[in-house]
Amino acid sequence: MCDPKKDLENILKVGVIGLGRMGMLHLMNCLQIDDVKVVAVAERLKKLLREAQSAGVNRFYKDYHDLLGHSSDMDAVAISLPNFLHFESIQLALEAGLNVFMENPLANAVEECRACLVERSGGKFGGHSVRFIE
């Protein structure tokens, strides 16, 4: 017999930050996985927020700081922001107790990469790059 409460415990609740080409791809992929629920998105462009709404997401933020400030019901975030925002967004997500999936590069400088809070936060961190695949 199906136990809805137990089923909800096994679902990974995700926020998606940035809905450009890669962010929208992450959103659509998450929506296709049975054990993943996209609970919120952050994007400054209204057109892209409407696309996320059409896809079934119902919580929206125009600023990723606001999403991270309201992340108590999330397990993880997929971040697809411009490179210069990577370092700050990773730190804020990890400080919020979230696991992070980040598009490469990790940050703009080696020093920023070393300063990331991944080990201190206890969060899981992953990334993906197809920049050098032919």
NORUR-V786097 format. One record per residue. RES is the residue in three letters. OMEGA is omega as a letter, one per 40 degrees, with the letter a starting at -180 (none if undefined). NEAR is the number of other C-alpha atoms within 10 Angstrom. D_LAST is the distance of its C-alpha to the last C-alpha in Angstrom with 1 decimal. Layout:
((RES OMEGA NEAR D_LAST) (RES OMEGA NEAR D_LAST))
//
This chain:
((MET a 3 48.2) (CYS i 6 45.7) (ASP a 7 46.3) (PRO a 8 44.7) (LYS i 8 45.3) (LYS i 9 43.6) (ASP i 10 40.7) (LEU i 13 40.2) (GLU a 10 40.2) (ASN a 10 37.1) (ILE i 14 35.0) (LEU a 17 32.4) (LYS a 20 33.3) (VAL i 24 30.5) (GLY i 29 30.4) (VAL a 26 27.4) (ILE a 29 27.4) (GLY a 26 25.6) (LEU i 24 24.8) (GLY a 15 22.3) (ARG a 9 19.1) (MET i 15 18.0) (GLY i 21 21.6) (MET i 18 22.5) (LEU i 13 19.7) (HIS i 19 21.2) (LEU a 23 24.7) (MET i 14 24.1) (ASN i 11 22.5) (CYS a 20 25.6) (LEU a 16 27.9) (GLN a 10 26.8) (ILE a 11 27.6) (ASP a 9 31.2) (ASP i 14 32.0) (VAL i 16 30.5) (LYS i 19 32.5) (VAL a 22 31.3) (VAL a 19 34.5) (ALA i 24 33.6) (VAL i 28 31.1) (ALA a 25 31.3) (GLU a 22 30.2) (ARG a 15 32.1) (LEU a 12 31.4) (LYS a 12 34.0) (LYS a 11 31.9) (LEU i 17 29.2) (LEU i 22 32.1) (ARG i 14 33.6) (GLU i 13 30.4) (ALA i 24 30.5) (GLN i 15 34.2) (SER i 10 33.5) (ALA i 12 31.2) (GLY i 12 34.1) (VAL a 19 33.9) (ASN i 14 37.3) (ARG a 15 37.2) (PHE i 22 35.7) (TYR i 18 35.7) (LYS a 16 35.0) (ASP a 14 34.5) (TYR i 23 32.6) (HIS i 15 35.5) (ASP i 12 37.7) (LEU a 23 35.4) (LEU i 24 35.3) (GLY i 11 39.1) (HIS a 13 39.5) (SER a 20 37.2) (SER i 11 39.9) (ASP a 12 39.0) (MET i 21 35.3) (ASP a 18 33.5) (ALA i 24 30.1) (VAL i 26 28.2) (ALA a 25 24.6) (ILE i 27 24.1) (SER a 24 21.8) (LEU i 20 23.6) (PRO a 12 22.8) (ASN a 13 22.0) (PHE i 13 25.6) (LEU a 14 27.0) (HIS a 21 25.0) (PHE a 19 27.5) (GLU a 13 30.6) (SER i 21 29.3) (ILE a 25 28.3) (GLN a 18 31.7) (LEU i 16 33.6) (ALA i 26 32.0) (LEU i 24 32.7) (GLU i 17 36.2) (ALA i 19 36.7) (GLY a 19 36.0) (LEU i 26 32.8) (ASN a 23 29.8) (VAL i 24 26.6) (PHE a 19 23.0) (MET i 21 21.3) (GLU i 21 18.1) (ASN e 19 16.9) (PRO i 17 18.3) (LEU a 21 21.5) (ALA a 21 23.6) (ASN a 14 23.9) (ALA i 12 25.6) (VAL a 9 25.9) (GLU i 9 29.5) (GLU i 14 28.7) (CYS i 15 26.3) (ARG a 11 29.2) (ALA a 13 31.6) (CYS a 17 29.9) (LEU a 18 32.4) (VAL a 19 30.4) (GLU a 11 32.6) (ARG a 9 35.8) (SER a 16 35.2) (GLY i 13 34.8) (GLY i 18 32.0) (LYS a 14 28.8) (PHE i 16 25.6) (GLY i 12 22.0) (GLY a 13 18.8) (HIS i 11 15.3) (SER i 10 12.2) (VAL a 8 8.6) (ARG a 8 8.5) (PHE i 5 6.4) (ILE i 5 3.8) (GLU none 4 0.0))
//
